[in-house]
Amino acid sequence: ACHNCSTGKYSANEGKTACDPCPLGQQSNVNFVACLKPDWTTTGDCKVGHEYLNNSDEDQLKWSCVACPAGADCVKDTAGGGRARQIHELLVQPGFWNASFPEVDGLRPEVTIVACVFPDDCLGHGKCRGTSMPDSPLCAVCAKRHFRDAHQCIECTPVAPFAKALPVLAVVLLVVGVLFYRRRQLYELRRRHKSSWRDSVRVVTIAVSFAQINASFPSLMNDFPWPIEYVAFLKQWAFIEFDLVDLLRLKCVGGNWDYRARIVLVVMIPVASVLIVGIFYCMRHHALARGRRRSNVDDADQQTRMQRAFEHLFDIVDVDCSGTIEPFELRVLLQTLGNKSATLSEARDLLQQMGGVRVEVAVGNGAHSMRVLMIPKKRFVRAATSGNFPAGQIRPWIAYSESVRLKSSCMSILLMSLFVLHAPVSAKLCRFYACTPVAGRMFLQDDFSIECWEGDFLAFSPFVVVSLSVFTFGFPLSLVWILYRHRKNFHKPRVYARYGFLYAPFREGCEFWELHELTRKLMLTGLLVFLPPVARA
């Protein structure tokens, strides 16, 4: 008999020089002259195509057939047609990744095969597409000098950093240029059609909010099979999320532009907004003060300046939006300007001097009427520009109007900017804690190069927590406190001039609606991350 046969082969005939393989599920005996069914489970006992043999235990009697996981290739081709694979022979099909951690002596005690986030990057058999890092989890990290665009990694080119940013920058510069060139005409349009201008701004902010919420859905509901075309379309609107790393293709510049860099850059945008508005306020305040000190101001410029100042002052004082100023409204203005003891009688006398008229006004159920002294807007402005105004009152009133208008404009610009930025910045911060489990380990859902709750993640967490506390939650809470503190004085000139844009478009009693919308956007774009996936829908 042939005593040189290897395990799994035998030779039953004396003098035979070749060994025959044992039938599937049998092993050669001690003398290698026959094959027997062993006492332990073998590949022959496993259903081909449905099970694999887990023979990782040193005790052969503990070997068993295990159901083939989705995405695994459990059939090994043989001369006889095919058999079940052993655990160390398992292969992975395209679109899947072997997430078995860690390997022990070349064997994997637990087999975990998961679907790749980007199926086209997983070629199967443990190989990643050349555009992905070969050792990255789920082949989800792009290789160096590559950036991810929708579902694929694209190699950097010399024009890549500008391909996406230049069109956006061109549109922004065009809009700014038109606004600057037509600023006088736009001011007149805004002055004449104030309510329409306000409605137009509301329409734009609603459209931006809707786009920001849409852009966040694929990240928040990653278990849902979003169409590739839809995700690619949303990527074209990445500038709405103010993702500078994606917009400027910074990965093509060099350096480690991971998700932490995205957070740092997006958090700097609100900080830059505050600084820019603060610098603009200081410069404009200095210019106004210098203009008031000049004595050789051109008459036409002086008339225009007075007209704008008193038009704005009228809008501030007309708290009931009736189009006229009554004595009680004028008294509030006098008290605001320093005359704390101003009375209704003094207000009536001043109103009469400015050219006020008495108008018949119905009272009660309309059965009675009374004559009320009031002054319409045009007459009020004409009184100031024609000299029919109390001596010594014009300069303080102009100074007050310009100061209030500057503060109101800067505050409204700043807060509107922060309102637009709040959702995307907060979403980026919240998604830092959106982690995906992979075989007992946690990876950042938006960047698989970062392992959650490990070194780099824990070191960066304090920055995220502080940013969440100050901007995500601190900003709306501070506005709640401001509005609550002034809840009884919403329509007083000083309060209305500074914060009126927050509640002017809404009916009385709905002054907190803007904050309600801010909270709703925060829930839909960021806070859903902290809920279980099944509860997000």
GITATA-V448284 format. One record per residue. RES is the residue in one letter. PHI is phi in whole degrees, -180 to 180 (* if undefined). BURIAL is b if it has 16 or more other C-alpha atoms within 10 Angstrom, else e. D_LAST is the distance of its C-alpha to the last C-alpha in Angstrom with 2 decimals. Layout:
[[RES PHI BURIAL D_LAST] [RES PHI BURIAL D_LAST]]
This chain:
[[A * b 71.14] [C -84 b 68.91] [H -90 e 67.95] [N -98 e 66.00] [C -66 b 62.99] [S -88 e 59.61] [T -60 e 56.99] [G 92 b 55.62] [K -129 b 58.84] [Y -151 b 62.18] [S -143 b 65.66] [A -87 e 67.42] [N -106 e 70.63] [E -68 e 73.33] [G 84 e 74.22] [K -77 e 70.91] [T -94 e 69.79] [A -118 e 66.09] [C -99 b 63.35] [D -100 e 60.98] [P -73 b 57.26] [C -70 b 56.35] [P -58 e 54.30] [L -60 b 50.54] [G 93 b 49.81] [Q -121 b 53.37] [Q -126 b 55.11] [S -69 b 58.77] [N -80 b 61.12] [V -62 e 63.20] [N -90 e 65.98] [F 60 b 63.68] [V -111 b 65.64] [A -158 b 62.93] [C -119 b 59.18] [L -130 e 57.66] [K -77 b 54.27] [P -74 e 53.30] [D -79 e 52.08] [W -107 e 48.70] [T -74 b 45.81] [T -125 b 46.22] [T -63 b 44.38] [G -68 b 46.31] [D -84 b 44.50] [C -92 b 41.01] [K -72 b 39.57] [V -65 b 39.82] [G 88 b 36.53] [H -123 b 34.53] [E -139 b 35.76] [Y -131 b 37.34] [L -93 b 39.94] [N -91 b 38.96] [N -111 b 42.44] [S -81 b 41.52] [D -80 e 43.26] [E -68 e 46.98] [D -83 e 47.71] [Q -62 e 47.87] [L -69 e 47.55] [K -96 e 43.93] [W -68 b 42.97] [S -154 b 40.43] [C -90 b 38.52] [V -121 e 34.80] [A -59 e 32.17] [C -71 b 31.63] [P -72 b 28.20] [A -62 e 26.13] [G 93 b 27.50] [A -101 b 30.91] [D -101 b 34.27] [C -103 b 36.10] [V -111 b 39.14] [K -105 b 42.27] [D -69 e 44.73] [T -135 e 48.24] [A -62 e 51.50] [G -85 e 50.76] [G 121 e 47.51] [G 139 e 44.88] [R -142 b 43.89] [A -70 b 40.95] [R -80 b 40.47] [Q -84 b 41.06] [I -59 b 38.41] [H -80 b 40.11] [E -99 e 40.37] [L -60 b 36.67] [L -120 b 35.47] [V -110 b 32.06] [Q -78 b 31.07] [P -58 b 30.06] [G 91 b 26.44] [F -128 b 26.38] [W -141 b 27.71] [N -81 b 29.64] [A -103 b 28.09] [S -78 b 30.75] [F -122 e 31.94] [P -95 e 34.79] [E -84 e 37.61] [V -123 e 40.49] [D 54 e 43.84] [G 82 e 42.24] [L -110 b 40.20] [R -114 b 36.56] [P -59 b 36.27] [E -125 e 32.53] [V -98 b 31.15] [T -128 b 27.60] [I -116 b 26.69] [V -122 b 23.32] [A -73 b 22.01] [C -73 b 22.77] [V -64 b 20.28] [F -119 b 22.80] [P -55 b 24.39] [D -67 b 27.36] [D -84 b 28.53] [C -101 b 29.01] [L -88 b 32.20] [G 91 b 32.44] [H 57 b 35.20] [G 78 b 34.03] [K -108 b 34.71] [C -107 b 32.70] [R -61 b 33.35] [G -61 e 36.09] [T -84 b 33.88] [S -109 b 31.89] [M -65 b 33.27] [P -64 b 34.72] [D -105 e 33.84] [S -81 e 30.37] [P -60 b 27.46] [L 59 b 25.81] [C 53 b 28.17] [A -96 b 25.54] [V -108 b 28.10] [C -70 b 30.30] [A -69 b 34.04] [K -62 b 36.27] [R 64 b 36.99] [H -133 b 33.76] [F -135 b 30.52] [R -91 b 27.14] [D -125 e 26.29] [A 61 b 22.98] [H -104 b 23.39] [Q -139 b 27.07] [C -92 b 29.62] [I -119 b 32.38] [E -70 e 35.84] [C -69 b 36.95] [T -127 e 39.63] [P -58 e 41.89] [V -97 e 39.96] [A -57 b 36.45] [P -64 b 36.19] [F -110 b 37.11] [A -61 e 35.49] [K -98 b 32.23] [A -79 b 33.56] [L -62 e 36.65] [P -60 e 35.07] [V -64 e 32.81] [L -64 e 35.86] [A -64 e 38.01] [V -65 e 35.75] [V -62 e 35.56] [L -63 e 39.34] [L -63 e 39.97] [V -64 e 37.96] [V -62 e 39.67] [G -62 e 43.02] [V -64 e 42.66] [L -62 e 41.58] [F -71 e 44.55] [Y -68 e 47.03] [R -107 e 46.04] [R -64 e 45.38] [R -69 e 48.14] [Q -65 e 47.08] [L -66 e 43.43] [Y -64 e 44.66] [E -66 e 46.61] [L -62 e 43.73] [R -66 e 41.51] [R -69 e 44.33] [R -79 e 44.99] [H -122 e 41.45] [K -61 e 39.71] [S -67 e 37.06] [S -66 e 36.34] [W -62 e 36.07] [R -63 e 33.59] [D -66 e 31.49] [S -64 e 31.65] [V -62 e 30.40] [R -63 e 27.47] [V -62 e 26.61] [V -64 e 26.78] [T -65 e 24.62] [I -65 e 21.91] [A -63 e 22.08] [V -64 e 21.95] [S -61 b 18.95] [F -62 e 17.05] [A -66 b 18.26] [Q -66 b 17.32] [I -66 b 13.65] [N -60 e 13.70] [A -66 b 15.63] [S -87 b 13.25] [F -61 b 10.22] [P -59 b 12.17] [S -78 b 12.95] [L -76 b 9.70] [M -120 b 8.06] [N -73 e 11.52] [D -76 e 10.99] [F -81 e 10.19] [P -77 e 13.75] [W -68 e 14.03] [P -60 e 17.47] [I -59 e 20.15] [E -64 e 21.58] [Y -68 e 18.49] [V -64 b 18.27] [A -64 e 22.04] [F -65 e 21.89] [L -65 b 19.61] [K -63 b 22.12] [Q -69 e 24.80] [W -109 b 23.28] [A -63 b 23.16] [F -65 b 25.74] [I -68 b 23.20] [E -89 b 21.72] [F 57 b 25.37] [D -86 b 25.26] [L -68 b 29.05] [V -63 b 29.23] [D -77 b 27.54] [L -66 b 29.21] [L -97 b 32.67] [R 52 b 32.33] [L -66 b 33.74] [K -65 b 33.54] [C -81 b 36.37] [V -80 e 38.48] [G 116 e 38.58] [G 97 e 37.52] [N -98 e 34.50] [W -95 e 31.66] [D -87 b 28.80] [Y -65 b 25.60] [R -64 b 27.76] [A -65 e 29.84] [R -60 b 26.87] [I -66 b 25.97] [V -60 b 29.64] [L -66 e 30.10] [V -72 b 27.08] [V -72 b 28.07] [M -70 e 31.57] [I -66 b 30.58] [P -61 b 30.10] [V -63 e 33.27] [A -64 e 35.12] [S -62 b 34.01] [V -63 b 35.51] [L -65 e 38.67] [I -65 e 39.16] [V -65 b 38.79] [G -63 e 41.08] [I -65 e 43.70] [F -61 e 43.56] [Y -62 b 44.06] [C -62 e 47.06] [M -66 e 48.64] [R -69 e 48.19] [H -63 b 49.44] [H -65 e 52.50] [A -66 e 53.15] [L -65 e 53.02] [A -64 e 55.35] [R -67 e 57.73] [G -66 e 57.71] [R -70 e 58.63] [R -83 e 61.57] [R -76 e 62.95] [S -104 e 65.76] [N -104 e 66.32] [V -75 e 63.10] [D -60 e 63.56] [D -59 e 63.86] [A -63 e 61.28] [D -63 e 58.73] [Q -64 e 59.60] [Q -64 e 59.13] [T -64 e 55.75] [R -64 e 54.65] [M -64 b 55.87] [Q -62 b 54.24] [R -64 b 50.79] [A -64 b 51.22] [F -79 b 52.24] [E -64 b 49.61] [H -68 b 46.95] [L -63 b 48.86] [F -62 b 48.93] [D -61 b 45.14] [I -70 b 44.81] [V -75 b 47.35] [D -75 b 46.22] [V -72 b 43.47] [D -92 e 43.28] [C 54 e 42.98] [S -87 e 45.98] [G 87 e 47.71] [T -139 b 50.61] [I -110 b 51.54] [E -99 b 53.05] [P -56 b 55.29] [F -67 e 52.67] [E -73 b 50.38] [L -67 b 53.31] [R -63 b 54.27] [V -60 b 50.87] [L -64 b 51.49] [L -61 b 54.98] [Q -67 e 53.71] [T -66 e 51.06] [L -82 e 53.84] [G 121 e 55.89] [N -86 e 57.90] [K -64 e 56.43] [S -96 e 59.14] [A -60 b 58.65] [T -113 b 59.24] [L -65 b 58.44] [S -63 e 62.10] [E -65 e 61.98] [A -65 b 58.85] [R -65 b 60.61] [D -61 e 63.70] [L -66 b 61.72] [L -65 b 59.78] [Q -65 b 63.12] [Q -66 e 64.57] [M -82 b 61.66] [G 101 b 62.35] [G -66 b 60.11] [V -124 e 60.71] [R -94 e 60.59] [V -122 e 58.28] [E -74 e 58.32] [V -124 e 55.03] [A -73 e 54.17] [V -128 e 53.39] [G 64 e 52.26] [N -91 e 51.67] [G 96 e 53.59] [A -76 e 56.97] [H -124 e 58.21] [S -144 e 58.07] [M -147 e 59.12] [R -91 e 60.03] [V -117 e 57.67] [L -79 b 58.56] [M -155 b 55.92] [I -137 b 55.74] [P -76 b 53.49] [K -64 b 51.95] [K -61 e 54.56] [R -67 e 57.44] [F -64 b 55.93] [V -69 b 55.59] [R -65 b 59.03] [A -63 b 60.59] [A -77 b 59.46] [T -82 b 60.43] [S -97 e 63.76] [G 90 e 65.09] [N -85 e 64.85] [F -146 b 63.14] [P -56 e 64.47] [A -63 e 66.19] [G 82 e 64.34] [Q -97 e 60.93] [I -65 b 59.76] [R -59 e 59.31] [P -62 e 57.32] [W -70 b 55.09] [I -65 b 54.50] [A -60 b 53.81] [Y -65 b 51.33] [S -62 b 49.57] [E -67 b 49.34] [S -65 b 48.18] [V -65 b 45.46] [R -65 b 44.38] [L -65 b 44.23] [K -63 b 42.21] [S -64 b 39.89] [S -64 b 39.45] [C -64 b 38.85] [M -66 b 36.44] [S -67 b 34.45] [I -63 e 34.41] [L -65 b 33.37] [L -68 b 30.61] [M -64 b 29.24] [S -64 e 29.29] [L -68 b 27.51] [F -62 b 24.87] [V -67 b 24.22] [L -80 b 24.38] [H -60 b 22.29] [A -65 b 18.80] [P -66 b 19.84] [V -66 b 22.11] [S -65 b 19.70] [A -62 b 17.01] [K -61 b 19.83] [L -67 b 20.87] [C -66 b 17.55] [R -72 b 16.94] [F -65 b 20.35] [Y -106 b 18.83] [A -90 b 16.15] [C -111 b 18.21] [T -108 b 18.05] [P -75 e 20.19] [V -135 b 22.98] [A 52 b 25.52] [G 86 e 25.64] [R -113 e 25.55] [M -117 b 22.86] [F -123 b 22.74] [L -64 b 21.17] [Q -62 b 18.32] [D -91 b 19.79] [D -160 b 23.35] [F -75 b 24.47] [S -81 b 27.92] [I -111 b 26.86] [E -92 b 26.54] [C -68 b 24.54] [W 61 b 26.60] [E -124 e 29.82] [G -45 e 32.66] [D -64 e 31.48] [F -64 b 27.99] [L -68 e 29.54] [A -67 e 32.25] [F -90 e 29.89] [S -56 b 27.51] [P -57 e 29.88] [F -63 e 29.69] [V -67 b 25.89] [V -63 e 26.05] [V -64 e 28.76] [S -64 b 26.97] [L -62 b 23.81] [S -67 e 26.17] [V -79 e 28.33] [F -98 b 26.13] [T -62 b 22.43] [F -105 e 23.31] [G -67 e 27.05] [F -62 b 27.05] [P -66 b 24.94] [L -65 e 26.62] [S -65 e 29.99] [L -68 b 29.31] [V -60 e 28.31] [W -65 e 31.60] [I -63 e 33.60] [L -67 b 32.43] [Y -65 e 32.83] [R -66 e 36.30] [H -104 e 37.34] [R -60 e 35.64] [K -92 e 39.11] [N -128 e 40.43] [F -57 b 37.75] [H -109 b 40.42] [K -78 b 43.29] [P -52 b 44.53] [R -66 b 43.83] [V -70 b 40.29] [Y -65 b 39.37] [A -66 b 40.85] [R -89 b 38.84] [Y -120 b 35.42] [G -61 b 35.69] [F -64 b 33.54] [L -73 b 30.51] [Y -129 b 31.05] [A -59 b 33.70] [P -72 b 31.42] [F -109 e 30.06] [R -71 e 31.87] [E -63 e 33.60] [G 99 e 31.38] [C -114 e 28.32] [E -66 b 29.61] [F -94 b 26.54] [W -64 e 24.12] [E -61 b 24.16] [L -71 b 23.06] [H -61 e 20.23] [E -66 e 19.01] [L -63 b 19.67] [T -67 b 17.56] [R -64 e 14.58] [K -63 b 14.96] [L -62 b 15.33] [M -63 b 12.07] [L -76 b 10.18] [T -105 b 12.57] [G -134 b 13.65] [L -68 b 12.85] [L -61 b 9.29] [V -59 b 11.59] [F -85 e 13.00] [L -100 e 10.10] [P -61 e 9.82] [P -54 e 7.75] [V -71 e 6.64] [A -94 e 5.60] [R -77 e 3.78] [A -78 e 0.00]]
